[in-house]
Amino acid sequence: MPGQNGERFHAATSLADAIAALADRGSAGAALAGATWIMRAPLRHERRDLSYVAISKIDELRRLDILDREISIGACVTHAELASSLGSLPECRALAQAAVNSANPAVRNVATIGGNLCASAFAAADLVPALLCLDAELEIEGAKGSERMTVKRFLEVRTGIEPDRLVRRVIVPRTARHSAHIRLPLRKAGDYPAAIVSLAATLNPTGVVESARVAVGSVEPVARRWEQLETSLVGHSLDPRRATEQAERFCGDFLGREGVEAPGWYRVKVLPSLVRRAVLALQEQS
């Protein structure tokens, strides 16, 4: 249903304006940024009688600030802008790679980081596993104030978040880590990957892994960390063959989703090879 004044489209001029407009519309409202997911709703047989609040012109949501200890990314920063701004930062390589390789150039120029996170039905979102492996957090703004939470927690609760709350920014900590984002696209699937592995690790001076984060996307309906594999990598040097063996050992952690582009068993089967490629990519960086 429209807002109280009957409008079905409202171009918000500020964050406060956007939150008020979303609160006015309740469950019938939806924030609109790049619209690359929303515009395809008819193909997914989803409801189209929503009242949209455009947020892409809000300056605060368009900012990307590279600070000493963290990187602050506004929710309306596009994939193309991410790739351009973060490509030279070694600690954010996974996110930059996810942004530069996602979808196609036309989509990358308008699709936003906030939209990628909030599209709960989009299992193949590239930025999500990259953010998981980088220990990113989100700042959620609403009528009752702001709240900060991990990306992992956000993925757990995003479908139940109140209508008047939206992602304000993404915070990526800057640490002495190496990271990589590996995806397996299929021609039949168009621009979407059948499976994604994002890997981040910190190494001691002798090359032994001190901490590791492995995130898997597109295999299951929601991206998540591969914690058993993470634990098995710590305390050892980066070895592609050993990492592949460990990935094969723990593949039973996943139940692949079925899709027209790939069966579930195939998504799981390719994970060890993606892990191997991710470790090789980290070796090249170290």
C-alpha positions as CSV (number, residue, x, y, z in Angstrom):
1,M,0.0,0.0,0.0
2,P,1.2,3.6,-0.6
3,G,2.3,6.0,2.1
4,Q,-0.2,8.2,4.0
5,N,-0.2,10.8,1.2
6,G,-0.9,8.1,-1.5
7,E,2.5,8.0,-3.2
8,R,3.9,4.7,-4.3
9,F,7.4,6.2,-5.0
10,H,9.3,8.5,-2.7
11,A,12.8,9.8,-3.4
12,A,14.3,10.3,0.1
13,T,16.6,13.3,0.5
14,S,18.2,12.2,3.8
15,L,18.6,9.1,6.0
16,A,16.0,10.4,8.4
17,D,13.6,11.1,5.5
18,A,14.0,7.5,4.3
19,I,13.5,5.9,7.7
20,A,10.3,8.0,8.2
21,A,9.0,7.1,4.8
22,L,9.6,3.4,5.4
23,A,8.0,3.5,8.8
24,D,4.9,5.2,7.2
25,R,4.6,2.3,4.7
26,G,5.2,-0.6,7.1
27,S,5.4,-4.0,5.5
28,A,4.2,-2.6,2.1
29,G,7.3,-0.4,1.8
30,A,10.7,-1.3,0.3
31,A,14.0,0.6,0.0
32,L,15.1,1.0,-3.6
33,A,18.8,1.5,-4.5
34,G,20.2,0.0,-7.6
35,A,17.0,-2.0,-8.2
36,T,18.8,-4.8,-10.1
37,W,17.1,-7.4,-7.9
38,I,13.7,-5.7,-7.5
39,M,13.2,-5.1,-11.2
40,R,13.3,-8.8,-11.8
41,A,10.7,-9.6,-9.2
42,P,8.1,-10.5,-11.9
43,L,10.3,-13.2,-13.2
44,R,10.4,-14.7,-9.7
45,H,6.6,-14.3,-9.3
46,E,7.0,-12.0,-6.4
47,R,4.6,-9.3,-5.3
48,R,4.8,-6.0,-7.1
49,D,2.3,-3.8,-5.2
50,L,5.0,-2.3,-3.0
51,S,5.6,1.3,-2.2
52,Y,9.2,2.2,-2.9
53,V,11.5,4.6,-1.1
54,A,14.5,5.5,-3.2
55,I,17.7,5.9,-1.2
56,S,20.4,6.1,-3.9
57,K,20.7,9.9,-3.8
58,I,21.4,10.1,-0.1
59,D,25.0,11.4,0.2
60,E,25.6,9.6,3.5
61,L,24.9,6.3,1.9
62,R,27.2,7.0,-1.0
63,R,30.3,7.5,1.0
64,L,33.3,5.2,1.1
65,D,35.9,6.2,3.7
66,I,39.3,4.3,4.0
67,L,40.4,5.0,7.6
68,D,43.5,3.7,9.5
69,R,41.7,0.9,11.3
70,E,38.6,0.3,9.2
71,I,36.9,0.9,5.9
72,S,33.4,2.4,6.1
73,I,31.2,1.7,3.1
74,G,27.8,3.3,2.6
75,A,25.0,1.0,1.7
76,C,24.5,2.6,-1.7
77,V,28.1,2.2,-2.9
78,T,28.1,0.2,-6.1
79,H,30.1,-2.9,-7.0
80,A,32.0,-0.9,-9.6
81,E,32.9,1.8,-7.0
82,L,34.0,-0.9,-4.5
83,A,36.3,-2.5,-7.2
84,S,37.8,0.8,-8.1
85,S,38.4,2.0,-4.5
86,L,39.5,-1.2,-2.8
87,G,41.5,-2.9,-5.6
88,S,44.9,-1.6,-4.3
89,L,44.3,-2.7,-0.7
90,P,45.8,-6.2,-0.1
91,E,43.7,-6.8,3.1
92,C,40.4,-6.2,1.1
93,R,41.3,-8.2,-2.0
94,A,38.5,-10.7,-1.5
95,L,35.9,-7.9,-1.5
96,A,37.5,-6.1,-4.5
97,Q,37.6,-9.4,-6.5
98,A,34.0,-10.2,-5.6
99,A,32.9,-6.7,-6.8
100,V,34.8,-6.7,-10.0
101,N,33.8,-10.2,-11.1
102,S,30.1,-10.2,-10.0
103,A,27.3,-10.2,-12.6
104,N,28.2,-8.1,-15.6
105,P,29.4,-4.5,-16.2
106,A,25.9,-3.0,-16.5
107,V,24.8,-4.5,-13.2
108,R,28.1,-3.7,-11.4
109,N,27.6,0.0,-12.2
110,V,24.2,0.2,-10.4
111,A,24.0,-2.8,-7.9
112,T,24.8,-1.8,-4.4
113,I,26.5,-3.5,-1.4
114,G,23.4,-2.9,0.7
115,G,21.2,-4.5,-1.9
116,N,23.5,-7.5,-2.2
117,L,23.2,-8.1,1.5
118,C,19.5,-7.5,1.8
119,A,18.4,-9.7,-1.1
120,S,17.6,-12.6,1.1
121,A,16.4,-14.8,-1.8
122,F,19.6,-14.3,-3.8
123,A,21.8,-17.2,-2.9
124,A,24.5,-16.4,-5.4
125,A,25.4,-12.9,-4.1
126,D,29.2,-12.4,-4.5
127,L,29.8,-9.8,-1.9
128,V,28.3,-11.7,1.0
129,P,30.9,-14.5,1.4
130,A,33.6,-12.0,0.9
131,L,32.3,-9.8,3.7
132,L,31.9,-12.9,5.9
133,C,35.6,-13.9,5.5
134,L,36.7,-10.3,6.2
135,D,34.8,-10.2,9.6
136,A,32.7,-7.3,8.4
137,E,30.0,-5.7,10.4
138,L,26.9,-3.6,9.6
139,E,25.4,-0.5,11.0
140,I,21.6,-0.7,10.9
141,E,19.7,2.6,11.3
142,G,16.0,2.9,12.4
143,A,13.5,5.1,14.0
144,K,14.7,3.9,17.5
145,G,18.4,4.5,16.8
146,S,21.3,2.5,15.3
147,E,22.6,-1.0,16.0
148,R,25.8,-2.7,14.9
149,M,26.0,-6.4,14.2
150,T,28.1,-8.9,12.3
151,V,27.3,-9.9,8.8
152,K,26.7,-13.4,10.1
153,R,24.1,-12.2,12.5
154,F,22.5,-10.0,9.9
155,L,22.0,-13.0,7.6
156,E,20.3,-14.8,10.4
157,V,17.8,-12.1,11.1
158,R,17.4,-10.0,7.9
159,T,14.0,-11.4,6.9
160,G,12.5,-10.3,10.2
161,I,14.0,-6.9,10.5
162,E,11.4,-4.1,11.1
163,P,10.2,-2.2,8.1
164,D,11.6,1.2,9.3
165,R,15.2,-0.1,9.6
166,L,17.8,-0.2,6.8
167,V,21.5,-0.8,6.4
168,R,23.4,2.4,6.8
169,R,27.0,1.2,6.2
170,V,29.3,-1.8,6.1
171,I,32.4,-1.7,8.3
172,V,35.4,-3.8,7.3
173,P,38.3,-3.9,9.8
174,R,41.8,-3.4,8.4
175,T,44.2,-6.1,9.5
176,A,47.4,-7.7,8.3
177,R,45.6,-10.5,6.4
178,H,45.6,-11.9,2.9
179,S,42.3,-12.7,1.2
180,A,40.9,-14.1,-2.1
181,H,37.5,-14.7,-3.6
182,I,37.1,-17.6,-6.0
183,R,33.9,-18.3,-8.0
184,L,32.8,-20.9,-10.4
185,P,30.5,-19.4,-13.1
186,L,28.6,-21.6,-15.5
187,R,27.6,-20.4,-19.0
188,K,24.1,-21.9,-18.5
189,A,23.7,-19.9,-15.4
190,G,24.4,-16.6,-17.0
191,D,26.3,-14.3,-14.7
192,Y,25.8,-16.2,-11.5
193,P,28.2,-18.6,-9.9
194,A,27.4,-22.2,-9.0
195,A,29.7,-22.0,-6.0
196,I,31.9,-19.4,-4.2
197,V,34.8,-19.7,-1.8
198,S,36.1,-16.6,0.0
199,L,39.3,-17.1,2.1
200,A,41.1,-14.7,4.5
201,A,44.1,-15.7,6.6
202,T,46.8,-14.1,8.7
203,L,50.3,-15.6,8.7
204,N,53.2,-15.5,11.1
205,P,56.7,-14.6,9.9
206,T,57.4,-18.3,9.0
207,G,54.2,-18.6,6.9
208,V,52.1,-20.5,9.3
209,V,48.4,-19.7,9.4
210,E,47.5,-17.9,12.7
211,S,43.9,-17.3,11.8
212,A,41.6,-18.2,8.9
213,R,38.1,-17.4,7.7
214,V,36.5,-19.4,5.0
215,A,33.1,-18.5,3.6
216,V,31.0,-20.4,1.1
217,G,28.4,-18.8,-1.1
218,S,25.8,-20.0,-3.7
219,V,26.1,-23.6,-2.5
220,E,23.3,-23.3,0.1
221,P,20.4,-20.8,0.2
222,V,22.5,-18.5,2.5
223,A,26.2,-18.0,2.6
224,R,28.0,-19.1,5.7
225,R,31.4,-19.7,7.2
226,W,33.1,-23.1,6.9
227,E,34.3,-23.3,10.5
228,Q,35.7,-26.9,10.4
229,L,37.9,-26.1,7.5
230,E,39.0,-22.8,9.2
231,T,40.2,-24.8,12.3
232,S,42.0,-27.3,10.2
233,L,44.1,-24.6,8.4
234,V,45.3,-22.9,11.6
235,G,48.8,-24.0,12.7
236,H,49.9,-25.1,9.3
237,S,51.6,-23.4,6.3
238,L,49.5,-22.6,3.3
239,D,49.6,-25.8,1.3
240,P,47.1,-26.2,-1.6
241,R,47.2,-30.0,-1.5
242,R,46.6,-30.2,2.2
243,A,43.8,-27.6,2.1
244,T,42.1,-29.5,-0.8
245,E,42.3,-32.8,1.2
246,Q,40.8,-31.1,4.3
247,A,38.0,-29.5,2.2
248,E,37.2,-33.0,0.8
249,R,37.1,-34.3,4.3
250,F,34.6,-31.7,5.4
251,C,32.4,-31.4,2.3
252,G,29.7,-33.2,4.3
253,D,29.1,-29.9,6.1
254,F,27.1,-28.7,3.2
255,L,23.8,-29.7,1.5
256,G,23.8,-28.2,-1.9
257,R,20.8,-26.4,-3.2
258,E,19.1,-27.5,-6.4
259,G,18.9,-25.1,-9.3
260,V,18.4,-24.9,-13.0
261,E,22.0,-24.0,-13.5
262,A,23.5,-26.8,-11.3
263,P,22.4,-29.7,-9.1
264,G,23.1,-29.5,-5.4
265,W,25.7,-32.4,-5.4
266,Y,27.7,-30.6,-8.0
267,R,27.9,-27.4,-6.0
268,V,29.4,-29.3,-3.1
269,K,31.7,-31.4,-5.3
270,V,33.5,-28.4,-6.7
271,L,34.3,-26.8,-3.3
272,P,37.7,-28.5,-2.8
273,S,38.9,-27.2,-6.1
274,L,37.8,-23.7,-5.3
275,V,39.6,-24.0,-1.9
276,R,42.7,-25.0,-3.7
277,R,42.5,-22.0,-6.0
278,A,41.9,-19.7,-3.1
279,V,45.0,-21.0,-1.2
280,L,47.1,-20.6,-4.4
281,A,45.9,-17.0,-4.7
282,L,47.0,-16.4,-1.1
283,Q,50.4,-17.9,-1.8
284,E,50.9,-15.4,-4.6
285,Q,50.2,-12.6,-2.2
286,S,52.5,-13.6,0.6
